[in-house]
């Protein structure tokens, strides 16, 4: 069943109109959510243009603008790759059915860990959205009657929205838009993590099978099937990376900019209540890029470990033909699977570089402010 390991992702995908089936309701939900986030992005861009000389307001505005851009990109890519993503889910379920009982336990262990990650990500992301909306709502009720009310995000429109009814409608609309961006993020990031986690479990199974070769003489009869299994899992891993390539590229690039601006805002707002919002927002961005970088590194590591597992097996007791087959497979396993996004690959060293670069850019912004 899909709910065994794709539960959170399935709910988020349905909420943004990218369910397994392409029904009229799904298309309507997709269009409304896409239009909502697009208008929200345009409104933040208009604010940024009108306040381009005020660096603090500009940083406050550009963060949600870039986040909305990533949300739109995720939703469009997921919609375009809908068939491929659900096909990958079905193929991983089919592979699990073919596994031995001991191997099923390995897959389920990876699935349980990933399910905890997905729930933690969803709760933390929703908490960030609630903090943005709650802080804006508190400001509305605590402000004087004559002052302008502020939406959860810095936006401007070509018309006045300060009338109580108009403002209430736009406040609710903006809050819904923020929730949709969160759901787009969780649907994309956690689905990538879940698919990668299932593939990682199969790489571990392959390693154990190769290490067990030769312990019983008849084991070598299954070398051909094991090599085909390895090739199939490699193909699955490449298809997952290919489906999310554009998202990974934009996530790494935009996250560097966002962390730079958020770091700058954290330094400037130190000691104020708004600092909590920036801290939570920064944590959410770090969690997003960590998802891709962690699973990218794990894909590289576990796919590469297959080579070591072949060498650790009793290959020397096999016939010459089987040894040649294992040698070819070993050479192929030496080329690890990378979450390549074009200019770089998602990995833990890449995460470290992004965090280091963000710190350098914060120092540069502070020097410009002085």
N, C-alpha and C positions, 0 to 999 in steps of 0.2 A: 504493500500500500504506500501511496505517496506520503501519507501522514506520518509514516514511520520516521522519515528523516527530512521531509520537506514541508513540515507543517507551518512554521512561521512564515517561510518564504511564500507558500501558496496563499496564505491569507493576505499578505502585503501585495502580491501580484494581482489578486482579485480586486483589492481596494483601489488599484490604479488602472484597472481595466485590461489586464493582461493575463486573463485566466487561460486554462488549457483550451477551451473552445472559444471561437471568435463569434460570440452572439451579438445581437443588436444592443443588449444592455451593456455588454463589455465595451463595445465601441462608443456608446454614449458616455460611460464613466471615463473612458480614456480621453475623449474629446473635452469633456468638462474639466477634468483635472489638468490636462495639458494647457488649455486656454487660461485657467485660473493662475497657474504658475507663470505662464508667459506674460500675462498682464501685470502680475506682481513684479516680475523682473523689469518690465518696461517702466513701471512707476518708480522703482528704485533707481533705474538708470537716469530718469528725468531729474530726480533729486540730486544725483551725483553731478549731473551737468550744471545744474543751477547753483551748486555749492562747491564747485571744483577748486576754489581758492582756499577753502577751509579744510585743512588736512585731517582734523579730528572727525568732523562730520563726514568727510569723504571716506575715511576708513570704516566708520560705523555703517555707511551705506554700501560700500563695495563688498563687504563680507557676505551679507545676504544675497547681493546681486550675483556673485560668483557661485554661491551655493544653489541659487535658483537655476543658474545655467547648468550646473552639474545634474540637478534634478531633471531638467528637460532632456538633457543628453541621455541620461540613464533610461528614462521612460521611452524615448524614441528607439534606442538601441535594443532594449528588451522587447519592444513591440516588433521590431524588425527580425529579431532572433527568436521570437516566441516558439516557433515550430522546433527549432534546433534545441532550445533549452529543455522543452518538455520531452523531446526524443532522448536527450541525454539522461533525463530522470528515469524514463522507462528502461533504457538500456542498463543503467546501474541497478535497477530493481531486478531485471532479468539476470544479471551477473550474480546478484546476491542469492537468487533461488538456486543457482548451479553450484554454489559453494558448499563445502563440507561443514558439518555442525561446528567444529572448532574454528573454522574460518568465518562462519557467520557471526560467532561471538566477537571476533576481531572487528568486523564491519560494524556491528551494533555498538561496540565500545566507542569507535570513532564517531558514530552517529549521535550517541548520547552526549559526548563532549561538545560536538558541534551544535547540538540543539540548545545546550546551556549557553554557548557563545551567542547564538542567534537571539535567544530571549533576553540576555543581558544587553545586547546591542539595541534591541527594540525598546526596552525599558529606559535605557540611558538616553537614547535619541528622543523618545517621547518626553522624558523629563526636561531635556533641553528646550523642546518646543513649548512645554508648559511654563517653563521659567521665563521665556521670552514673552509669552502672552500674559502670564501672571504679573510680571513686572510692569508691562504697559497698562494693564488694567488697574494696578495699584496707583500708578501715576495719574490715571484719569480720575479716580475717586478722590485722590488726595490733593489734586490741583484746585486752584481757585476757579470760580465760575467764569471769570473774564478771560482766562488764559486759553490758548489753543490746545485742543486735545491732540494726543499723539497716538498713532497706530503702533502695533507691535514692531513694525519695521519702518525705517525712514523712507517715506514715499511722498511723491507730489503728483497731483492730477491737474488737468487743465480746467477744473471747476472746483468750487468750494464744497468741502465735505464736513464742515463744522456744525451743521444743523444736527441736533441730537439723533433724529431718526436716520439720517444719511450716515452719520458717523458710526452709529451702532451697526448698521448693515455692513459698512466697509470694515469695521473691526472684526466682525464675525467672519466675513469673507477672507480677510488677511489671515486670521487664525486657522481657518480651514486650509488655506494655501500652504501655510507652514507645516501643518500636519501631512499634507500630501507630499511635500518635499521630503519629509522624514520617511514616509512610507516608500517613496521612490528609492531613497538611499538604502533602507533596510532590505527592500526587495532585491536590489542589485548586489549590494556588497555581501549580504549573508547567503544569497543563492550561489555566488561565486565560491564563497568559503565552503558551503555544504557540498557542492559538486566536487571541489578539490579534495575535501576531507574523505569522501567516498572513494575517490581514485587513489588517495594515499593508502587507504586500508587495503586495496587490491595490490598495490606495490609491495606492501608488507607481506601479504599472502604469497606473492610470487617469490619474494626473497626466501621465505620459509620452505617453499616447495623446491627451489633450486638447492638450498642447503641440505635438504633431505634426500636428494638424488644419490643413488648408489648405496644407500643403507640396506636396501633389498634389491636383488639382482633385477627383478622385473620392473623396477622403477624407471629404468632407462627407456622402456618402451613408450613412456608417456612424454618423452622430451619434446617431440614434435608438437604435441598439443599444448605443452607448457610454453613453448616459444611463441606459438600463435596467440595464446592468452596474453603473453607479455606484449606482443605487437599490438593487440587490440586495446589493451589498457593505455599504451603509449599514444595510440590514435585518439582515444577518449580524452586524454590529458591535453593534447594539442587542440582538439576541437573546443574544449572549455576555454583555453587561453585565447583561441581565435574569436570565440563569441564575445569575449569581454575585452578585447584588445583596445578598442577606442575608449572604453570607460576607464581602463587602467591608465592609459596615456593622459587623459584629461584629469583624472583624479590626482596623479602624482604632480602634474604641472600646477593645477589650481590650488592644491593643498599647500604647496610651497608658498604661494602668494598669500593665501589665507592665514597661515601660521605666522608669516611675517607681520601682517597687519594686526592680528590678534595679540602677538607679543608686544608690539608697539603700544596697543591700547592698554594692555595689562600694566605696562610700566607707567604710563601716563595716569591711569586711574587707580594706582596703588593706594590703599587705605580708604577707598570709597565703596559704597554698596554695589555699584555697577560692576565692580571687579569680579564679583561672583559669576555674573552672566558671562563675562569674557572667559573666565576659567573653565566653565562648563562647556562653552562653545569650542574652546581650544581642545578640550578633552575629546569632544565628539569628532572633531576633524582628525585628531591623532588616531582614534579608534578606527576611522574609515580607512586611512592609509595603512594602518597596521594590519587590517584584514587582508589586503592585497599583498603586502610585503611578507607577512608571516607565511601565508599559504604559498606564495611564490617561492620562498626559500625552502619550504617543506617539500614542494614538488621537485625542486632541484635535488635536494638531499636524498629523498627516498627513491627517486628514479635512478640516481647514480649508485645507490647502495645495492642495486640488483647485480651490478658487475662484481662487487665484493662477494655477494652471496653465491654467485656461480663459481667463483674461485675457491670459496670455502667448502663447496660440495666435493663429493668423491668422484670428480670427473675423470681422474686418472685410472679408474677401474673400468671405464666404459670402452667400447670399441672405437676404432679410429674415426669412423663416420660420425658417431655421436659426439666425439670430442671436437670434430670440425664444426658441427652444428652449434655446440656450446661456445666455441671460440668466436664464431660470427655473432652470436647473441651477446656475448660479453663485450665485443667491440661496439655493438650498437648501444648497449647499456652505458658505455662510457660517455656517450653524448647525452647529458642530462636534459630534462624538460625544463625550460625557463619560461616564466611569465613575461615574455618580451612584449613591450609596448611601443616599440619603434626606436626612440632615442635612448631608452634605458630599459631595464627589467625590474619588475617588482621583487624586491628582496629586502632582507633586514639591513644589509649594508646600505641599500638605497634609502631606507627609512632613516638611518643614522645621518646620511648626507643631507637629507631634506631638513632634519631638525637642526643640524649644524648651520646650514645655509640660512634658515629662518632667523637664527640668533644673530648672524652677521648682518642680515638685512635690517633687523630691528635696531642695531647699533647705527647703521647708516641713516635710518629715518630719524633717530633721535638727534644725530648730528645736524641734519637738515632743519629740524625744529629749532635748534639753538641758533 
